[in-house]
Amino acid sequence: MNTRRKFILTSAMAASSLSLSALSPFSYGKSEKTPLKVGLIGCGSRGVGLASLMKNLPMISLVACCDTIKANLDKGLAHADKRAKGYADYRELLDQSDIEAVIIATPLFLHFPMAMDAIDAGKHIYVEKTITYSIDEANQLADKVNGSSTILQVGHQYRYYALYHKVKEIIDKGWCGQVTQFECQYHSNQDWRRPVNDPSLERHINWRMYKEYSGGLMTELCAHQIDIVNWFVGTSPEKVTGMGSLDYWKDGRENFDHVRATYYYSKGIISNISSILTNAYKGYSMNILGTEGTVEILRNKAFIYAEPKKLELGTVDGVSGATIKNGSGDDAQPINFESKDGKDLDPTSYALMDFVGCIRESRQPFCDVNQGRATATAVHLGNKAMEEEKYQYWSKL
């Protein structure tokens, strides 16, 4: 047997770039005759972004918006149906009888009470990540959802991005050999603040800065990559250690301005993740290191490299005779991919479309409450490891 592993992405994969439908159970809600009637709770930057996407999805009808800040509410309603209603109290929105589902895009600390109330009101739920402010809340919410007929989907939209499905197939088929390490970063060079016209609204608008409302960089940014690693590995970590502090942006905020955590999984897999607010080099990236190759994922593209000892001529996404080798970006082979429908929509659009499909077909989402709970547990234990400066173990939960 040839001991040198052929580092070849097969012609079957190359002939037709992998589609999302080939890898997932997604069945997007396509019925324009019976659009899902949705209420949006939270019309800040993320909420308005979701509203703008829903405006172009015929299977969704945005019939109500809620926000305690009038200016935000007006922005949300600008993307909603012409007859959509506006509310300052989310409980009044939940009382609107024609609403079938709600989207919760509020500050993190509000996710849990709003989701619990939505279940009681008989509404299905799309809740932004991280699912809850604490592990205990995640457990309570999961128990309640699992004991009901509620469909709850968590907004980890990268699970709906064809690029990540392509990379996962590469890993699962062993083209990187045995994966031993994930190197993840979510870096930027900014203060992370939102403009505040009224000083009394500082904590309300810049809630990400304060521990009372948010877990900071871990819950708002790193959660995306932690979720992807959990998905790729197929399990939760066993332990985590980390470091974080507030060293640069000393402007009254409480949450760390840089964080770094190391997660230990079974079978010797380690995932390092960091987020900083003082340098944007390579911004968002994930590197998946295996014994025979490496996959580098950037914001909207990915590349594959081979280890030097594994040099071999092969076929990479239809390029015959390409030599795959380790080294600089010039040596990389791009990983091609395409979405299910070839439209290349924002991953969040596909997530919302599948949310409709799950409700209409009475099936569980790809990122359901249990997946959301698993990611939240990893995120919050990472923060706890930094706060207490010691290892945190899943076995002790």
MODASUL-V336035 format. One record per helix or strand. SS is the DSSP state (H for helix, E for strand). FROM is the first residue (numbers start at 1). TO is the last residue. If there is no record, write none. Layout:
{{SS,FROM,TO} {SS,FROM,TO}}
//
This chain:
{{H,11,15} {H,20,22} {E,36,41} {H,45,54} {E,60,66} {H,70,77} {E,85,87} {H,90,94} {E,101,104} {H,108,120} {E,124,128} {H,135,146} {E,152,155} {H,157,160} {H,162,172} {E,179,186} {E,189,189} {H,199,205} {H,207,209} {H,217,233} {E,239,245} {E,258,264} {H,266,268} {E,270,276} {E,278,278} {E,284,290} {E,293,297} {E,302,306} {H,308,310} {E,312,316} {E,319,324} {H,329,331} {E,333,334} {H,347,361} {H,369,388} {E,392,393} {H,394,396}}
//
